[in-house]
Amino acid sequence: MQKIKKDDEIIVIAGKDKGKRGSITKMLEERVFVSGINMVKKHTKGNPQMGQPGGIIEKEASIHISNIAIYNGSDNKADRVGIKTLEDGKKVRIFKSTGEEIDG
């Protein structure tokens, strides 16, 4: 079971965007894309056959998974994730500080 999943609310704990919050839009092996975080400018060459103009576009770059933490809304701060097994054998993710379930 993964500790961090797509559409989780996270907070950046290291880097130029430290302290910013967002939700995960895409996950790779050890990197994640977060909405509105780690924006970079990319210089693109135009393609007249496809109707794409050239210029400078701003897009999201990936962040290493070690530089983010899940956001705990009840405490308004970053938290760690633990995994708890219920009586019926089902595994759920919990916040380490409060013990409450992340997946409702």
Contacts in CASP RR format, 6 or more apart in sequence:
PFRMAT RR
TARGET T0000
AUTHOR 0000-0000-0000
METHOD contacts of the structure
MODEL  1
MQKIKKDDEIIVIAGKDKGKRGSITKMLEERVFVSGINMVKKHTKGNPQM
GQPGGIIEKEASIHISNIAIYNGSDNKADRVGIKTLEDGKKVRIFKSTGE
EIDG
1 83 0 8 1.000
1 91 0 8 1.000
1 93 0 8 1.000
3 70 0 8 1.000
3 81 0 8 1.000
3 82 0 8 1.000
3 83 0 8 1.000
3 93 0 8 1.000
4 10 0 8 1.000
4 24 0 8 1.000
4 27 0 8 1.000
4 32 0 8 1.000
4 65 0 8 1.000
4 68 0 8 1.000
4 70 0 8 1.000
4 81 0 8 1.000
5 24 0 8 1.000
5 27 0 8 1.000
6 24 0 8 1.000
6 25 0 8 1.000
6 26 0 8 1.000
6 27 0 8 1.000
7 23 0 8 1.000
7 24 0 8 1.000
8 23 0 8 1.000
8 24 0 8 1.000
8 70 0 8 1.000
8 102 0 8 1.000
9 21 0 8 1.000
9 22 0 8 1.000
9 23 0 8 1.000
9 70 0 8 1.000
9 71 0 8 1.000
9 73 0 8 1.000
10 21 0 8 1.000
10 22 0 8 1.000
10 23 0 8 1.000
10 24 0 8 1.000
10 32 0 8 1.000
10 34 0 8 1.000
10 68 0 8 1.000
10 69 0 8 1.000
10 70 0 8 1.000
10 71 0 8 1.000
11 19 0 8 1.000
11 20 0 8 1.000
11 21 0 8 1.000
11 22 0 8 1.000
11 68 0 8 1.000
11 69 0 8 1.000
11 70 0 8 1.000
11 71 0 8 1.000
11 77 0 8 1.000
11 78 0 8 1.000
12 18 0 8 1.000
12 19 0 8 1.000
12 20 0 8 1.000
12 21 0 8 1.000
12 34 0 8 1.000
12 37 0 8 1.000
12 63 0 8 1.000
12 67 0 8 1.000
12 68 0 8 1.000
13 19 0 8 1.000
13 67 0 8 1.000
13 68 0 8 1.000
13 69 0 8 1.000
13 78 0 8 1.000
14 66 0 8 1.000
14 67 0 8 1.000
15 67 0 8 1.000
16 38 0 8 1.000
17 37 0 8 1.000
17 38 0 8 1.000
17 63 0 8 1.000
20 36 0 8 1.000
20 37 0 8 1.000
21 71 0 8 1.000
22 34 0 8 1.000
22 35 0 8 1.000
22 36 0 8 1.000
22 37 0 8 1.000
22 71 0 8 1.000
23 34 0 8 1.000
23 35 0 8 1.000
24 32 0 8 1.000
24 33 0 8 1.000
24 34 0 8 1.000
24 35 0 8 1.000
25 33 0 8 1.000
25 34 0 8 1.000
25 35 0 8 1.000
25 60 0 8 1.000
26 32 0 8 1.000
26 33 0 8 1.000
27 33 0 8 1.000
28 62 0 8 1.000
30 64 0 8 1.000
30 65 0 8 1.000
30 66 0 8 1.000
31 62 0 8 1.000
31 63 0 8 1.000
31 64 0 8 1.000
31 65 0 8 1.000
32 62 0 8 1.000
32 63 0 8 1.000
32 65 0 8 1.000
32 68 0 8 1.000
33 60 0 8 1.000
33 61 0 8 1.000
33 62 0 8 1.000
33 63 0 8 1.000
34 60 0 8 1.000
34 63 0 8 1.000
34 68 0 8 1.000
35 60 0 8 1.000
36 60 0 8 1.000
37 60 0 8 1.000
37 63 0 8 1.000
38 60 0 8 1.000
38 61 0 8 1.000
38 62 0 8 1.000
38 63 0 8 1.000
39 58 0 8 1.000
39 59 0 8 1.000
39 60 0 8 1.000
39 61 0 8 1.000
40 58 0 8 1.000
40 59 0 8 1.000
40 60 0 8 1.000
40 61 0 8 1.000
41 56 0 8 1.000
41 57 0 8 1.000
41 58 0 8 1.000
42 56 0 8 1.000
42 57 0 8 1.000
42 58 0 8 1.000
42 59 0 8 1.000
43 55 0 8 1.000
43 56 0 8 1.000
44 52 0 8 1.000
44 54 0 8 1.000
44 55 0 8 1.000
44 56 0 8 1.000
44 57 0 8 1.000
45 54 0 8 1.000
46 52 0 8 1.000
46 53 0 8 1.000
46 54 0 8 1.000
46 55 0 8 1.000
47 54 0 8 1.000
69 78 0 8 1.000
69 79 0 8 1.000
69 80 0 8 1.000
70 78 0 8 1.000
70 79 0 8 1.000
70 80 0 8 1.000
70 81 0 8 1.000
70 95 0 8 1.000
70 102 0 8 1.000
71 77 0 8 1.000
71 78 0 8 1.000
71 79 0 8 1.000
72 78 0 8 1.000
72 79 0 8 1.000
72 95 0 8 1.000
72 97 0 8 1.000
72 98 0 8 1.000
74 98 0 8 1.000
74 100 0 8 1.000
75 97 0 8 1.000
75 98 0 8 1.000
79 95 0 8 1.000
79 96 0 8 1.000
79 97 0 8 1.000
79 98 0 8 1.000
80 95 0 8 1.000
80 96 0 8 1.000
80 97 0 8 1.000
81 93 0 8 1.000
81 94 0 8 1.000
81 95 0 8 1.000
81 96 0 8 1.000
81 102 0 8 1.000
82 93 0 8 1.000
82 94 0 8 1.000
82 95 0 8 1.000
82 96 0 8 1.000
83 91 0 8 1.000
83 92 0 8 1.000
83 93 0 8 1.000
83 94 0 8 1.000
84 91 0 8 1.000
84 92 0 8 1.000
84 93 0 8 1.000
84 94 0 8 1.000
84 99 0 8 1.000
84 101 0 8 1.000
85 91 0 8 1.000
86 92 0 8 1.000
92 101 0 8 1.000
92 102 0 8 1.000
92 103 0 8 1.000
93 101 0 8 1.000
93 102 0 8 1.000
93 103 0 8 1.000
94 100 0 8 1.000
94 101 0 8 1.000
94 102 0 8 1.000
95 102 0 8 1.000
END
